Amino acid sequence: MKVLALNGSPRSEGMSKSKIMLNALVEGMRGAGAEVDVVDLREKKVRTCRGCMRCWTTSPGVCAIKDDMTAELFPKWLEADLAVYSFPLYHFTINADMKAFIERTLPVLQPFFISVGKETLHPLRYRHPRVAFLSVAGFPEHSVFDQLSSWVRFLYGRFGILTAEIYRPMAEGLTVPSLRHKASEVLDATRRAGGEIVEQGSVSEETLARITQDMHDDPRLFLKAGDLMWKTCIREGVTVRGFSEKGLVPRPDDPGEFMTLMQVAFMPEAARNMSAVIQFDFSGRHESSCSFVIDNGTIRAAEGAAESPGLTIRSDFDLWMDILCKRADGQQMFLENKYTALGDLDLLMRMKELFAG
Ligand SMILES: Cc1cc2nc3c(=O)[nH]c(=O)nc-3n(C[C@H](O)[C@H](O)[C@H](O)COP(=O)(O)O)c2cc1C
């Protein structure tokens, strides 16, 4: 099987979540023996269709625009048995770069009108490759893909050339360290989907369910942590890319935000077979207590003091946020008695590992 796999994300490798998913799909396809050509549209010049209709009149089957689409991509697309369209969901539908590519496949059709039942269609001029859609979204609900899927089914599903629709919500979670375990399950399943497409011509319900599984019991925690990240980007004057390159940590403004961040940063694998209670007694701007109950890979946060904490950290709120955001050295601050830690100091030493996400 010859596959042309197109990624329409304007983001670079490493930053693009659709590309992370596409890479896994392609691995699975290659593993099953397919010959796959991967193209990042952001590296190509694909201008938008001008609507001149020359491809239907003066140069039948050939687009008049001289760019990478006409010279390279359209011929490759025609030769492919399967075209994979991979892109981020923008405004609840296909993003512009990918849509521009699809619009530029117009020369595959002839201009004439034919009626099939109650529908009007254009006949094909060339063989149309089968198509598979792979999209990712920021929001956690699967319903964000409903409009896209309805369009995809109308455009391709009716003609029996739609091989797969793979949609991953909350895709930004794919690179969140504390969700690493779930992300690798999703990517394994995406790899499997690639193999199934090549071997069976479709993706099984079971594999799709694994790809679209919830990455966390409480996605709202991640949305709140996302808000913290945006606030930090705005405050620090950095982009999302800059935030990630500088290794910044979202800075909580109050104990509630601190509790959210700690739960999102918690690494379940680091806390297997472990139970502990950590309490924070904050002074200064936010005088309050909160605690975290860790139990065999799970974490629960609560306001107020815990019954019998194994470790109690007493610190000025802003000082602890400075330590959390790597603005102050935790060990140094401890040695200088800027905060105190009572109880299990081994637990204090393990905090970085337990909250590495
Ligand atoms: C212009 C724009 C529009 C977006 N619209 C939506 C949207 O409607 N729904 C959604 O869930 N995410 C939306 N997102 C978020 C992206 O789909 C999400 O961040 C995705 O993971 C990006 O994929 P990429 O890393 O491959 O580019 C939008 C992002 C941008 C930049």
The ligand as an SDF file (V2000), in Angstrom:
LIG
                    3D

 31 33  0  0  0  0  0  0  0  0999 V2000
   -6.5790   29.0600   15.6770 C   0  0  0  0  0  0  0  0  0  0  0  0
   -6.8330   27.9400   16.6490 C   0  0  0  0  0  0  0  0  0  0  0  0
   -8.1110   27.4480   16.8010 C   0  0  0  0  0  0  0  0  0  0  0  0
   -8.3580   26.3790   17.6610 C   0  0  0  0  0  0  0  0  0  0  0  0
   -9.6400   25.9200   17.7670 N   0  0  0  0  0  0  0  0  0  0  0  0
   -9.9030   24.8850   18.5990 C   0  0  0  0  0  0  0  0  0  0  0  0
  -11.2310   24.3890   18.7250 C   0  0  0  0  0  0  0  0  0  0  0  0
  -12.1600   24.8480   18.0830 O   0  0  0  0  0  0  0  0  0  0  0  0
  -11.4460   23.3580   19.5820 N   0  0  0  0  0  0  0  0  0  0  0  0
  -10.4290   22.7720   20.3040 C   0  0  0  0  0  0  0  0  0  0  0  0
  -10.6850   21.8380   21.0600 O   0  0  0  0  0  0  0  0  0  0  0  0
   -9.1550   23.2150   20.1780 N   0  0  0  0  0  0  0  0  0  0  0  0
   -8.8760   24.2510   19.3510 C   0  0  0  0  0  0  0  0  0  0  0  0
   -7.5680   24.7010   19.1970 N   0  0  0  0  0  0  0  0  0  0  0  0
   -6.4900   23.9940   19.9310 C   0  0  0  0  0  0  0  0  0  0  0  0
   -5.7620   22.9740   19.0420 C   0  0  0  0  0  0  0  0  0  0  0  0
   -6.6540   22.1350   18.3470 O   0  0  0  0  0  0  0  0  0  0  0  0
   -4.8870   22.0920   19.9320 C   0  0  0  0  0  0  0  0  0  0  0  0
   -3.9890   22.8950   20.6510 O   0  0  0  0  0  0  0  0  0  0  0  0
   -4.1190   21.0470   19.1630 C   0  0  0  0  0  0  0  0  0  0  0  0
   -3.5470   20.1400   20.0890 O   0  0  0  0  0  0  0  0  0  0  0  0
   -2.9980   21.6360   18.3170 C   0  0  0  0  0  0  0  0  0  0  0  0
   -2.4620   20.6070   17.4960 O   0  0  0  0  0  0  0  0  0  0  0  0
   -0.9920   20.7560   16.8650 P   0  0  0  0  0  0  0  0  0  0  0  0
   -0.0640   20.7800   18.0370 O   0  0  0  0  0  0  0  0  0  0  0  0
   -0.8050   19.5600   16.0140 O   0  0  0  0  0  0  0  0  0  0  0  0
   -0.9660   22.0250   16.0800 O   0  0  0  0  0  0  0  0  0  0  0  0
   -7.2970   25.7770   18.3750 C   0  0  0  0  0  0  0  0  0  0  0  0
   -5.9970   26.2910   18.2260 C   0  0  0  0  0  0  0  0  0  0  0  0
   -5.7680   27.3500   17.3790 C   0  0  0  0  0  0  0  0  0  0  0  0
   -4.3500   27.8720   17.2260 C   0  0  0  0  0  0  0  0  0  0  0  0
  1  2  1  0
  2  3  1  0
  2 30  2  0
  3  4  2  0
  4  5  1  0
  4 28  1  0
  5  6  2  0
  6  7  1  0
  6 13  1  0
  7  8  2  0
  7  9  1  0
  9 10  1  0
 10 11  2  0
 10 12  1  0
 12 13  2  0
 13 14  1  0
 14 15  1  0
 14 28  1  0
 15 16  1  0
 16 17  1  0
 16 18  1  0
 18 19  1  0
 18 20  1  0
 20 21  1  0
 20 22  1  0
 22 23  1  0
 23 24  1  0
 24 25  2  0
 24 26  1  0
 24 27  1  0
 28 29  2  0
 29 30  1  0
 30 31  1  0
M  END
$$$$
